Amino acid sequence: MKMRWIILLLALCALAAGIAGCRGEKPEEQAGYVLYFAAGSGENHGPALGTEAYTGPLSVAGGVEPMPSELVQALLAGPASEDLRSPFPKGITLHRCEFDPDQPGHLKVHLSEQYGELTDISLTLADYAIVLTLNQLENVESVEIISGGYAANYRSHQILTAAEALLTDELAD
């Protein structure tokens, strides 16, 4: 059990180092919304996550922002760029996105049971691809990902925020 925690800690450190190497503008500096995907083939030591512009529909209700479910569907459809890859298992589907009425800004994303196949760094990459993408929406502060009706019991915590992801390496400057 102790070895499992050490491996998980090492994987999270590797993710933080990889995310720190993300190139390009910050999402708030780009026009429109971006989708986060795994970068490259996974064989290099570059950034762990990369972005591509969201080109889907905007919400009919607000006319300005896409709905959370539209962003998640775009993520699950995969990247258009050959430089990015989907961090999600094949066959995964979105059941629903719903805001928690007791916790303003907390969005629950319900995915099919295939999401539960992810572990370790693969789970972390997929989690933060979703969290960072959804956090661009004005009313989303935190995200909880539920697979097949259950939250992953091997995460250290269930409520995820974009602030947890290290997107720049200030020491490298």
Secondary structure in CASP SS format (residue, H / E / C, confidence):
PFRMAT SS
TARGET T0000
AUTHOR 0000-0000-0000
METHOD secondary structure of the structure
MODEL  1
M C 1.00
K H 1.00
M H 1.00
R H 1.00
W H 1.00
I H 1.00
I H 1.00
L H 1.00
L H 1.00
L H 1.00
A H 1.00
L H 1.00
C H 1.00
A H 1.00
L H 1.00
A H 1.00
A H 1.00
G H 1.00
I H 1.00
A H 1.00
G C 1.00
C C 1.00
R C 1.00
G C 1.00
E C 1.00
K C 1.00
P H 1.00
E H 1.00
E H 1.00
Q C 1.00
A C 1.00
G C 1.00
Y C 1.00
V E 1.00
L E 1.00
Y E 1.00
F E 1.00
A E 1.00
A E 1.00
G C 1.00
S C 1.00
G C 1.00
E C 1.00
N C 1.00
H C 1.00
G C 1.00
P C 1.00
A C 1.00
L E 1.00
G E 1.00
T E 1.00
E E 1.00
A E 1.00
Y C 1.00
T C 1.00
G C 1.00
P C 1.00
L C 1.00
S C 1.00
V C 1.00
A C 1.00
G C 1.00
G C 1.00
V C 1.00
E C 1.00
P C 1.00
M C 1.00
P H 1.00
S H 1.00
E H 1.00
L H 1.00
V H 1.00
Q H 1.00
A H 1.00
L H 1.00
L H 1.00
A H 1.00
G C 1.00
P C 1.00
A C 1.00
S C 1.00
E C 1.00
D C 1.00
L E 1.00
R E 1.00
S C 1.00
P C 1.00
F C 1.00
P C 1.00
K C 1.00
G C 1.00
I C 1.00
T C 1.00
L E 1.00
H E 1.00
R E 1.00
C E 1.00
E E 1.00
F E 1.00
D C 1.00
P C 1.00
D C 1.00
Q C 1.00
P C 1.00
G C 1.00
H E 1.00
L E 1.00
K E 1.00
V E 1.00
H E 1.00
L E 1.00
S C 1.00
E H 1.00
Q H 1.00
Y H 1.00
G H 1.00
E H 1.00
L C 1.00
T C 1.00
D H 1.00
I H 1.00
S H 1.00
L H 1.00
T H 1.00
L H 1.00
A H 1.00
D H 1.00
Y H 1.00
A H 1.00
I H 1.00
V H 1.00
L H 1.00
T H 1.00
L H 1.00
N C 1.00
Q C 1.00
L C 1.00
E C 1.00
N C 1.00
V C 1.00
E C 1.00
S E 1.00
V E 1.00
E E 1.00
I E 1.00
I E 1.00
S E 1.00
G C 1.00
G C 1.00
Y E 1.00
A E 1.00
A C 1.00
N C 1.00
Y C 1.00
R C 1.00
S C 1.00
H C 1.00
Q C 1.00
I E 1.00
L E 1.00
T C 1.00
A H 1.00
A H 1.00
E H 1.00
A C 1.00
L C 1.00
L C 1.00
T C 1.00
D C 1.00
E H 1.00
L H 1.00
A H 1.00
D C 1.00
END
